[in-house]
Amino acid sequence: MDFNMKKLASDAGIFFTRAVQFTEEKFGQAEKTELDASFENLLARADSTKNWTEKILRQTEVLLQPNPSARVEEFLYEKLDRKVPSRVTNGELLAQYMAEAASELGPTTPYGKTLIKVSEAEKRLGAAERDFIHTASINFLTPLRNFLEGDWKTISKERRLLQNRRLDLDVCKARLKKAKAAEAKAALWNDEVDKSEQELRVAQTEFDRQAEVTRLLLEGISSTHVNHLRCLHEFVESQTTYYAQCYRHMLDLQKQLGRFPGTFVGTTEPASPPLSSTSPTTTAATMPMEPSVAGQAPPGEAALCLEEVAPPASGTRKARVLYDYEAADSSELALLADELITVYSLPGMDPDWLIGERGNKKGKVPVTYLELLS
């Protein structure tokens, strides 16, 4: 019991002297041991890493789960070490409503049939979103959390210990300084000077040892950056996969609905300006879309014979191919990205298609795969 009381009294005394030293430093009344510039840079780099990791983590959580109530619920489940219950995505919920609407309004009506098709597409989009959220959480969010809740807590603990060792060191320096000043007045202070010098040597050794431990941890931030870089690449890959899946699902839906964005191209100017262009004289499609009747000629072209087709006297244009295109049949011309071909339209042709020529080869080509040059 007496030992514990003495230890508590000793700890309280140490805490008090540290507090006095810290306060006097703030008011410029005490000297402070400064860390070297390299060490200060390591500290600043670690703080910056921690701050930006927190911001990126929080914003990624918002991206993956925009609902704040759902985020709080997931946080509580995680803290309780319990499995987060499966949650229906917005796309899946929309798919459910559309399917129920089709069932009630009539699944055999044009509107009902379309609702069912869109519902199935939204369900696939919702499933893709669920996979993306799961993958991003494991490969990106979890490593960031592990750093903040593991490595950073260790670094913070050692930094606090270093701060205490530094305060103890400066207290010993101040004590020795006072002892030497008193020694000049009375020889009775010799023992106090020796004691202060011994305490200073011990404090210096403990400070140096703690500074080395803390430095090693701070230098480990470089390894943290390497790990986060790998996780960032994995996050980009999962996001790319997700958007590619969404794009494919929407293309499939467009095919089923039989409605596609048409782009009329001929010798006349378009009725409205393009959404994006690289210059006033070029018109570019931003994303390849399947033509409205891929693999089949429109009714007006059923009897089109490519061998008999001749380019008009005027109206031919050069076009740069934006994306590779594989011909569906012998009436189409296969395309390679970045090549230049000559294109033109014929009376009665579907506006989604043009006739393309490359050397002695010709065939139908989809407009949305081309950048028409003036």
Buried (B, 14 or more C-beta within 10 A) or exposed (E): EEEEEEEEEEEEEBEEBBEBBBEBBEEEEBEBBEBEEEBEEBBEBBBEBBEEBBEBBEEBBEEBBEEEEEBEBBEEEEEEEEEEEEBEBEBBBBBBEBBEBBEEEEBEEEEBBBBBBBBBBBBBBBBBBBBBBEBBBEBBBEBBBEBBEEBBEEBEEBBEBBBBBBBBBBBBBBBBEBBBEEBEEEEEBEEBBEEBBEBBEEBBEBBEEBBEEBBEBBEBBEEBEEBBEEBBEBBEEBBEBBEEBBEEBBBBBBBBEEEBEBBEBBEEEEEEEBEEEEEEEBBBBEEBBBBBBBEBBBEEBEEBEBEEBEBEEEEBBEBBBBBEBEBBEEBBBBBEEEEEBBBBBBEEBBBBBBBBBBEEEBBBBBBBBBBBBE
